[in-house]
Amino acid sequence: MAQKQDTLQKQVFLSNLVGQKRAKKVLKHFYDVYQQTGIFRNCFVVGEKGVGKTTIIRGVGELLEKQYVEVSSASISNKTELING
């Protein structure tokens, strides 16, 4: 029963995303692997402003009930700032 609900949540989440076919395909694969192994791969999301990067990752975080780190590349000027936060 729980697996059915998880599948339904995934379908609802992915169906609510407009466009982004490739991103949805990759996320579906990551989610399927997560369902089998309990491990969700790291995601490095890049794209133009306004394409839905934050929306997608926030949705994934909620779906998995996991925390995530949001980093704006505009605030990073060198690799030391990225690594040290």
DSSP file (Angstrom, degrees, kcal/mol; ACC not computed):
  #  RESIDUE AA STRUCTURE BP1 BP2  ACC     N-H-->O    O-->H-N    N-H-->O    O-->H-N    TCO  KAPPA ALPHA  PHI   PSI    X-CA   Y-CA   Z-CA
    1    1 A M     >        0   0    0      0, 0.0     4,-1.9     0, 0.0     5,-0.2   0.000 360.0 360.0 360.0 -43.6    0.0    0.0    0.0
    2    2 A A  H  >  +     0   0    0      1,-0.2     4,-2.4     2,-0.2     5,-0.2   0.882 360.0  53.2 -63.8 -37.4    2.8    2.4    0.9
    3    3 A Q  H  > S+     0   0    0      1,-0.2     4,-2.5     2,-0.2    -1,-0.2   0.888 106.6  52.9 -66.1 -37.3    4.6    1.7   -2.4
    4    4 A K  H  > S+     0   0    0      2,-0.2     4,-2.3     1,-0.2    -1,-0.2   0.916 110.3  47.5 -61.3 -42.7    1.3    2.5   -4.3
    5    5 A Q  H  X S+     0   0    0     -4,-1.9     4,-2.7     2,-0.2    -2,-0.2   0.897 110.6  51.8 -66.7 -40.0    1.1    5.9   -2.5
    6    6 A D  H  X S+     0   0    0     -4,-2.4     4,-2.3     2,-0.2    -2,-0.2   0.922 110.7  48.4 -60.6 -43.9    4.8    6.6   -3.2
    7    7 A T  H  X S+     0   0    0     -4,-2.5     4,-2.5     1,-0.2    -2,-0.2   0.907 111.3  50.2 -62.9 -41.7    4.2    5.9   -6.9
    8    8 A L  H  X S+     0   0    0     -4,-2.3     4,-2.6     2,-0.2    -2,-0.2   0.918 109.5  50.9 -62.8 -44.0    1.1    8.1   -6.9
    9    9 A Q  H  X S+     0   0    0     -4,-2.7     4,-2.8     1,-0.2    -2,-0.2   0.917 111.2  48.8 -59.2 -43.7    3.1   11.0   -5.2
   10   10 A K  H  X S+     0   0    0     -4,-2.3     4,-2.9     1,-0.2     5,-0.3   0.930 111.8  48.4 -62.4 -45.9    5.8   10.7   -7.8
   11   11 A Q  H  X S+     0   0    0     -4,-2.5     4,-2.3     2,-0.2    -1,-0.2   0.903 113.3  47.2 -63.2 -41.2    3.3   10.7  -10.7
   12   12 A V  H  X S+     0   0    0     -4,-2.6     4,-1.5     2,-0.2    -2,-0.2   0.940 113.9  47.6 -65.0 -47.2    1.5   13.8   -9.3
   13   13 A F  H  < S+     0   0    0     -4,-2.8     4,-0.5    -5,-0.2     3,-0.4   0.947 116.4  42.5 -59.4 -50.7    4.8   15.6   -8.7
   14   14 A L  H >< S+     0   0    0     -4,-2.9     3,-0.9     1,-0.2    -1,-0.2   0.859 112.2  53.7 -67.8 -35.4    6.2   14.9  -12.1
   15   15 A S  H 3< S+     0   0    0     -4,-2.3    -1,-0.2    -5,-0.3    -2,-0.2   0.771 102.1  59.4 -71.7 -23.7    2.9   15.5  -13.9
   16   16 A N  T 3< S+     0   0    0     -4,-1.5     2,-0.5    -3,-0.4    -1,-0.2   0.618  86.3  92.4 -78.4 -12.2    2.6   19.0  -12.3
   17   17 A L  S <  S-     0   0    0     -3,-0.9     2,-0.4    -4,-0.5    35,-0.0  -0.726  73.4-142.2 -84.3 125.4    5.9   20.0  -13.9
   18   18 A V        -     0   0    0     -2,-0.5     2,-0.1     2,-0.0    -2,-0.1  -0.742  62.6 -24.9 -89.9 131.5    5.4   21.7  -17.2
   19   19 A G  S    S+     0   0    0     -2,-0.4     5,-0.1     1,-0.1    -2,-0.1  -0.385  82.3 117.0  70.2-148.1    7.9   20.9  -19.9
   20   20 A Q     >  +     0   0    0      1,-0.1     4,-2.7     3,-0.1     5,-0.2   0.869  34.5 167.9  53.3  44.9   11.3   19.8  -18.8
   21   21 A K  H  > S+     0   0    0      1,-0.2     4,-2.2     2,-0.2     5,-0.2   0.908  73.4  46.3 -55.2 -46.8   11.0   16.3  -20.4
   22   22 A R  H  > S+     0   0    0      1,-0.2     4,-2.3     2,-0.2    -1,-0.2   0.924 112.7  49.3 -66.1 -43.4   14.6   15.4  -20.0
   23   23 A A  H  > S+     0   0    0      1,-0.2     4,-2.7     2,-0.2    -1,-0.2   0.908 111.8  49.3 -61.9 -41.9   14.8   16.6  -16.3
   24   24 A K  H  X S+     0   0    0     -4,-2.7     4,-2.5     2,-0.2    -1,-0.2   0.880 109.6  52.0 -65.5 -37.4   11.6   14.6  -15.5
   25   25 A K  H  X S+     0   0    0     -4,-2.2     4,-2.0    -5,-0.2    -2,-0.2   0.931 112.4  45.0 -64.2 -44.8   13.0   11.5  -17.1
   26   26 A V  H  X S+     0   0    0     -4,-2.3     4,-2.7     2,-0.2    -2,-0.2   0.926 113.9  49.3 -64.8 -45.1   16.2   11.7  -15.1
   27   27 A L  H  X S+     0   0    0     -4,-2.7     4,-2.8     1,-0.2    -2,-0.2   0.885 108.5  53.4 -63.5 -38.2   14.4   12.4  -11.9
   28   28 A K  H  X S+     0   0    0     -4,-2.5     4,-2.5     2,-0.2    -1,-0.2   0.925 110.6  47.4 -61.4 -43.3   12.0    9.5  -12.5
   29   29 A H  H  X S+     0   0    0     -4,-2.0     4,-2.4     2,-0.2    -2,-0.2   0.944 112.6  48.4 -62.6 -47.8   15.1    7.2  -12.9
   30   30 A F  H  X S+     0   0    0     -4,-2.7     4,-2.4     1,-0.2    -2,-0.2   0.904 112.8  49.1 -58.5 -41.5   16.7    8.6   -9.7
   31   31 A Y  H  X S+     0   0    0     -4,-2.8     4,-2.5     2,-0.2    -1,-0.2   0.906 109.1  51.5 -66.7 -42.0   13.5    8.2   -7.8
   32   32 A D  H  X S+     0   0    0     -4,-2.5     4,-1.3     2,-0.2    -2,-0.2   0.916 111.8  47.2 -60.6 -43.3   13.1    4.6   -9.0
   33   33 A V  H  X S+     0   0    0     -4,-2.4     4,-2.8     1,-0.2     5,-0.4   0.906 110.4  53.2 -63.3 -41.8   16.6    3.8   -7.9
   34   34 A Y  H  X S+     0   0    0     -4,-2.4     4,-2.7     1,-0.2    -2,-0.2   0.902 104.9  54.6 -59.6 -41.9   15.9    5.5   -4.6
   35   35 A Q  H  < S+     0   0    0     -4,-2.5    -1,-0.2     1,-0.2    -2,-0.2   0.850 116.2  38.5 -60.6 -34.3   12.8    3.3   -4.1
   36   36 A Q  H  < S+     0   0    0     -4,-1.3    -2,-0.2    -3,-0.2    -1,-0.2   0.827 133.7  19.1 -85.0 -34.5   15.0    0.2   -4.6
   37   37 A T  H  < S-     0   0    0     -4,-2.8    -3,-0.2     2,-0.2    -2,-0.2   0.641  89.4-123.7-115.1 -19.1   18.1    1.2   -2.7
   38   38 A G  S  < S+     0   0    0     -4,-2.7     2,-0.5    -5,-0.4    -4,-0.2   0.561  77.4 114.7  80.4   7.8   17.2    4.1   -0.4
   39   39 A I        -     0   0    0     -6,-0.4     2,-0.5    -9,-0.1    -1,-0.2  -0.954  47.8-166.4-117.0 126.3   19.9    6.2   -2.1
   40   40 A F        -     0   0    0     -2,-0.5     3,-0.1    -3,-0.1    -9,-0.1  -0.957  27.6-121.1-110.7 124.3   19.2    9.3   -4.2
   41   41 A R        -     0   0    0     -2,-0.5     2,-0.1   -11,-0.1    -7,-0.0  -0.157  32.5 -94.8 -61.1 153.5   22.0   10.5   -6.3
   42   42 A N        -     0   0    0      1,-0.0     2,-0.5     2,-0.0    -1,-0.1  -0.416  40.1-147.4 -64.1 144.9   23.4   14.0   -5.9
   43   43 A C        -     0   0    0     -3,-0.1     2,-0.6    -2,-0.1    -1,-0.0  -0.975  15.7-170.9-120.9 128.6   21.9   16.5   -8.3
   44   44 A F        -     0   0    0     -2,-0.5     2,-0.5     2,-0.0    -2,-0.0  -0.956  18.7-165.6-114.1 108.4   23.8   19.5   -9.7
   45   45 A V        +     0   0    0     -2,-0.6     2,-0.3     2,-0.0    -2,-0.0  -0.842  12.8 169.6-106.5 125.4   21.1   21.5  -11.5
   46   46 A V        +     0   0    0     -2,-0.5     2,-0.3     7,-0.0    -2,-0.0  -0.932  14.1 116.2-129.9 154.5   22.1   24.3  -13.9
   47   47 A G        -     0   0    0     -2,-0.3     3,-0.1     5,-0.0     5,-0.1  -0.910  59.6 -54.0 165.2 171.6   20.1   26.4  -16.4
   48   48 A E  S >  S-     0   0    0     -2,-0.3     3,-1.4     1,-0.2     5,-0.3  -0.192  70.8 -80.8 -63.1 158.1   18.9   29.8  -17.3
   49   49 A K  T 3  S+     0   0    0      1,-0.2    -1,-0.2     2,-0.1     0, 0.0  -0.389 114.6  18.9 -59.8 132.4   17.0   32.0  -14.9
   50   50 A G  T 3  S+     0   0    0     -3,-0.1    -1,-0.2    -2,-0.1    -2,-0.1   0.568  82.9 117.0  87.0   9.4   13.4   31.0  -14.6
   51   51 A V  S <  S-     0   0    0     -3,-1.4    -2,-0.1    -4,-0.0    -3,-0.1   0.567  90.4 -98.8 -88.2  -6.7   13.5   27.5  -16.1
   52   52 A G  S  > S+     0   0    0     -4,-0.2     4,-2.6    -5,-0.1     5,-0.2   0.646  74.4 140.1 105.7  17.5   12.3   25.9  -12.8
   53   53 A K  H  > S+     0   0    0     -5,-0.3     4,-2.2     1,-0.2     5,-0.2   0.948  79.5  41.2 -57.0 -52.4   15.5   24.6  -11.2
   54   54 A T  H  > S+     0   0    0      1,-0.2     4,-2.8     2,-0.2     5,-0.3   0.901 113.9  53.0 -65.6 -41.8   14.5   25.5   -7.7
   55   55 A T  H  > S+     0   0    0      1,-0.2     4,-2.1     2,-0.2    -1,-0.2   0.921 110.7  47.4 -59.6 -45.4   10.9   24.4   -8.1
   56   56 A I  H  X S+     0   0    0     -4,-2.6     4,-2.2     2,-0.2    -2,-0.2   0.943 115.0  44.0 -62.8 -48.9   12.1   21.0   -9.3
   57   57 A I  H  X S+     0   0    0     -4,-2.2     4,-2.7    -5,-0.2    -2,-0.2   0.882 112.0  52.2 -69.9 -37.9   14.6   20.4   -6.5
   58   58 A R  H  X S+     0   0    0     -4,-2.8     4,-2.3    -5,-0.2    -1,-0.2   0.917 110.5  50.1 -60.9 -41.2   12.3   21.7   -3.8
   59   59 A G  H  X S+     0   0    0     -4,-2.1     4,-2.6    -5,-0.3    -2,-0.2   0.901 110.3  49.0 -62.9 -41.3    9.6   19.2   -5.1
   60   60 A V  H  X S+     0   0    0     -4,-2.2     4,-2.6     2,-0.2     5,-0.2   0.922 110.1  51.9 -63.9 -43.9   12.1   16.4   -5.0
   61   61 A G  H  X>S+     0   0    0     -4,-2.7     5,-2.4     1,-0.2     4,-0.8   0.910 112.8  44.8 -59.0 -43.3   13.2   17.3   -1.5
   62   62 A E  H  <5S+     0   0    0     -4,-2.3     3,-0.3     3,-0.2    -2,-0.2   0.911 111.9  52.2 -67.2 -42.7    9.5   17.3   -0.3
   63   63 A L  H  <5S+     0   0    0     -4,-2.6    -2,-0.2     1,-0.2    -1,-0.2   0.902 118.4  36.6 -59.9 -42.4    8.8   14.0   -2.2
   64   64 A L  H  <5S-     0   0    0     -4,-2.6    -1,-0.2    -5,-0.2    -2,-0.2   0.546 104.9-128.7 -86.8  -7.7   11.8   12.3   -0.5
   65   65 A E  T  <5 +     0   0    0     -4,-0.8     2,-0.3    -3,-0.3    -3,-0.2   0.929  64.9 134.5  54.8  47.6   11.2   14.1    2.8
   66   66 A K      < -     0   0    0     -5,-2.4    -1,-0.2    -6,-0.2     2,-0.2  -0.862  57.9-115.4-123.7 156.7   14.9   15.1    2.6
   67   67 A Q        -     0   0    0     -2,-0.3     2,-0.3    -3,-0.1    -3,-0.0  -0.567  32.2-168.9 -85.1 156.1   16.9   18.3    3.2
   68   68 A Y        -     0   0    0     -2,-0.2     2,-0.5     2,-0.0   -10,-0.0  -0.946  20.1-123.0-141.5 163.1   18.7   19.9    0.4
   69   69 A V        -     0   0    0     -2,-0.3     2,-0.6     2,-0.0    -2,-0.0  -0.939  18.9-158.3-111.8 127.0   21.3   22.7    0.0
   70   70 A E        -     0   0    0     -2,-0.5     2,-0.5     2,-0.0    -2,-0.0  -0.923  12.9-178.5-107.3 122.3   20.5   25.6   -2.3
   71   71 A V        -     0   0    0     -2,-0.6     2,-0.7     5,-0.0     3,-0.0  -0.981  19.1-146.8-124.4 125.9   23.5   27.5   -3.6
   72   72 A S    >   -     0   0    0     -2,-0.5     3,-1.8     1,-0.1     4,-0.2  -0.823   6.1-153.1 -90.8 118.7   23.3   30.5   -5.9
   73   73 A S  G >  S+     0   0    0     -2,-0.7     3,-1.3     1,-0.3    -1,-0.1   0.736  91.2  70.5 -64.8 -20.3   26.3   30.6   -8.2
   74   74 A A  G 3  S+     0   0    0      1,-0.3    -1,-0.3    -3,-0.0    -2,-0.0   0.752  95.8  53.8 -66.2 -22.0   26.0   34.4   -8.4
   75   75 A S  G <  S+     0   0    0     -3,-1.8     2,-0.5     2,-0.0    -1,-0.3   0.436  94.9  82.1 -92.5   1.1   27.2   34.6   -4.8
   76   76 A I    <   +     0   0    0     -3,-1.3     3,-0.1    -4,-0.2    -5,-0.0  -0.918  43.0 170.4-112.9 124.9   30.3   32.5   -5.4
   77   77 A S        +     0   0    0     -2,-0.5     2,-0.3     1,-0.2    -1,-0.1   0.598  68.4  10.2-107.7 -13.4   33.4   34.1   -6.8
   78   78 A N  S  > S-     0   0    0      1,-0.1     4,-1.3     0, 0.0     3,-0.5  -0.973  78.9 -99.1-157.1 169.4   36.0   31.2   -6.4
   79   79 A K  H  > S+     0   0    0     -2,-0.3     4,-2.5     1,-0.2     5,-0.2   0.790 115.7  62.2 -66.3 -28.5   36.2   27.6   -5.5
   80   80 A T  H  > S+     0   0    0      1,-0.2     4,-2.9     2,-0.2     5,-0.2   0.907 102.8  50.0 -63.6 -41.1   37.2   28.3   -1.9
   81   81 A E  H  > S+     0   0    0     -3,-0.5     4,-1.3     1,-0.2    -1,-0.2   0.876 111.4  49.7 -64.1 -37.2   33.9   30.1   -1.2
   82   82 A L  H  < S+     0   0    0     -4,-1.3    -2,-0.2     2,-0.2    -1,-0.2   0.935 116.5  40.0 -66.0 -46.8   32.0   27.1   -2.7
   83   83 A I  H  < S+     0   0    0     -4,-2.5    -2,-0.2     1,-0.2    -1,-0.2   0.906 122.6  39.2 -71.4 -42.8   33.9   24.5   -0.6
   84   84 A N  H  <        0   0    0     -4,-2.9    -1,-0.2    -5,-0.2    -2,-0.2   0.586 360.0 360.0 -87.8 -10.3   33.9   26.6    2.7
   85   85 A G     <        0   0    0     -4,-1.3    -3,-0.1    -5,-0.2    -4,-0.1   0.481 360.0 360.0  74.7 360.0   30.4   28.0    2.3
